[in-house]
Structure formats: structure tokens, C-alpha cells
């Protein structure tokens, strides 16, 4: 089935593009939720207008997203967690927890789907990439330490030292254990 995208669709295309998709994906998701319409000859003629409007909107959004990216780029998040002697966590640090901490720093909601990391199950430093758009993806550092231990942040530039944030979830867990 060929569809004309009315909005940008993650991992599919931009508004105004004509894409071939599976029938079920088009019929059950894209068309009912207003992301696309059938690629009829009249709809394809309107694609240029849709593309112009989408490009203008995308340019406005890009400046806003670049501001968010500057706020979170190089941020160091720390999480306190219970762990065994081998350094394996009793649980994990999930993309949801990272998204909540980054949302507080950025001042806007960051969806957990934008964060590409498997659940963190070990102590130490872990690099995390946040895919805000197809071409804007700031990276942050997540440091996981044992509850009650002090953390030592090494090899961090001056700007990032100001960005070291203790995740609120970790603070709540520490308060509960006292």
C-alpha cells in the first residue's frame, strides 16, 4: 500500500513523502491516527504543499530541539542503587528513569523511546545517546554507584561538572532506606 505522509513518522519518513508500507500498518495505524493518507493522484499533487508546511514546522522545531540538546549534552547523571559484591545491580536503571532525570534538567518532557540504551545492570559509567531527531542526538553519561558510597567523577570537563545531577529517584530510595 502506498501512503502519503501527513506528519513526520519516526523511522519511516517526513511529511510529504510517498512511502510503500504494509497494508496493516497503513490501514490500522498510519491512516486512522492521521499520520498518512492513501497516495491517490490528487493527494500526491498536494504533497508539495504538505512538504513545504512540514519543512517550515521542522525548522522551527529544530531550533527548539537544539536548545534542549545544548542543555543536556555532556550531562552526568548519577543513580544510587543496591548492588552485589560483583557489581551487579539488584534491579536496573531503565530508560524511563534516565528520561525522567533528563526531563527535569531540560525543563521539557523527554520520551523514554528517544533514549537508546539497554537497561543498565552494572555499577560504573555508561554512555547514553538521546535521539531527539534524526540528526540531533546528544550524549550523556550515567554513573551508577552503590547506595551509601560517594562517587568520584573523573575526566569530566568544567562545563559538565556543573551538570552533575543526582537523579531524584535515587534520592527517594536513599531516604527510604534510612
C-alpha positions in Angstrom: 0.0 0.0 0.0 1.3 3.5 -0.9 0.6 6.3 1.5 1.3 10.0 1.6 2.7 11.0 5.0 1.0 14.0 6.5 3.3 14.2 9.5 6.9 13.1 10.2 6.8 9.4 11.3 9.8 8.1 13.3 11.8 5.6 11.3 9.6 5.9 8.2 9.8 9.3 6.6 9.0 13.0 6.6 5.7 14.7 5.9 5.0 14.9 2.2 6.9 11.7 1.4 5.1 8.9 -0.5 6.1 5.6 1.1 5.2 2.0 0.5 4.1 0.3 3.8 2.5 -2.9 4.8 -1.3 -2.9 4.4 -2.0 -3.4 8.1 0.4 -0.7 9.2 -1.2 1.8 6.9 -4.8 0.8 7.5 -4.6 0.2 11.2 -2.1 2.8 12.4 -1.0 5.5 9.9 -4.3 6.4 8.4 -6.6 6.3 11.5 -4.2 8.3 13.6 -3.8 11.0 10.9 -0.1 10.3 10.1 -0.9 9.4 6.5 -3.5 9.2 3.7 -3.8 7.0 0.7 -1.4 8.0 -2.1 -4.1 8.9 -4.7 -3.2 11.1 -7.7 -4.9 14.1 -6.1 -3.1 13.5 -2.8 0.2 13.2 -4.5 -0.3 16.6 -6.1 -0.9 18.1 -2.7 2.4 16.6 -1.4 4.4 19.6 -2.3 2.3 21.9 -0.1 2.4 19.4 2.7 6.2 19.2 2.3 6.6 23.0 2.4 4.5 23.3 5.6 6.3 20.4 7.2 9.7 21.9 6.3 8.8 25.2 7.9 7.5 23.5 11.0 10.5 21.2 11.2 12.8 24.3 11.0 11.1 25.9 13.9 11.2 22.7 15.9 14.8 22.1 15.1 15.8 25.4 16.8 13.9 24.4 19.9 15.3 20.9 20.0 18.9 22.3 19.5 18.3 24.3 22.7 17.2 21.2 24.6 20.2 19.3 23.2 22.6 22.0 24.4 21.1 21.8 27.9 21.6 18.0 28.2 24.7 17.5 26.1 27.5 16.2 28.4 25.3 15.9 31.4 26.4 13.4 34.0 23.5 11.6 35.8 24.2 9.6 38.9 22.0 6.9 40.3 22.4 5.2 43.6 21.4 1.6 43.6 21.7 -1.6 45.7 24.3 -3.9 44.2 26.0 -7.2 44.9 29.7 -7.7 45.6 30.4 -8.4 41.9 28.9 -5.0 40.9 25.7 -6.4 39.5 22.6 -4.3 40.4 19.6 -5.7 42.3 17.3 -4.3 39.5 18.3 -2.0 36.7 18.5 1.6 35.7 15.9 1.9 32.8 15.5 4.4 30.0 12.4 5.7 31.9 14.5 6.7 34.9 17.0 8.4 32.6 14.2 10.2 30.7 12.7 11.5 34.0 16.1 12.8 35.2 16.8 14.4 31.8 13.3 15.9 31.6 14.0 17.8 34.9 17.2 19.2 33.5 15.8 20.1 30.1 12.6 21.6 31.5 10.6 19.7 28.9 9.3 16.1 28.6 11.8 13.7 27.0 10.2 10.4 26.0 11.9 7.2 27.1 11.7 5.9 23.5 14.2 8.6 22.4 16.9 7.1 24.7 18.9 4.3 23.2 20.3 2.1 26.0 19.6 -1.3 27.3 18.6 -1.4 30.9 21.8 -0.8 33.0 22.5 -3.7 35.3 26.1 -3.0 36.5 27.9 -0.4 38.5 30.1 2.2 36.7 29.9 4.7 33.9 27.6 4.1 30.9 27.3 6.3 27.8 23.7 7.0 26.7 22.5 8.6 23.5 19.3 10.6 23.3 17.9 10.7 19.7 15.9 13.9 19.7 15.7 14.0 15.9 17.3 12.1 13.1 20.3 14.4 13.1 20.4 15.7 16.7 21.4 13.2 19.3 23.2 14.5 22.4 25.1 12.0 24.6 25.0 11.9 28.3 26.9 9.9 30.9 25.2 7.8 33.5 27.1 6.8 36.6 25.7 4.1 38.8 27.1 3.7 42.3 26.2 1.7 45.4 23.9 3.3 47.9 25.8 5.0 50.6 29.1 5.3 48.7 30.5 8.5 47.5 31.0 8.9 43.8 34.2 10.2 42.2 33.7 11.9 38.9 36.9 11.8 36.8 37.9 13.1 33.4 34.9 15.5 33.3 35.3 18.9 31.6 34.5 22.1 33.5 31.0 22.6 31.9 30.0 19.0 32.6 31.0 19.3 36.3 28.2 21.8 36.7 25.8 19.4 35.1 26.3 16.5 37.5 22.9 15.7 38.7 21.8 13.3 41.4 18.7 11.6 40.0 15.6 12.3 42.1 14.6 8.6 42.1 17.9 7.7 43.7 17.4 10.3 46.4 14.0 8.9 47.2 15.4 5.4 47.5 18.2 6.6 49.8 15.7 8.4 52.0 13.5 5.3 52.3 16.5 3.1 53.5 17.2 5.5 56.4 
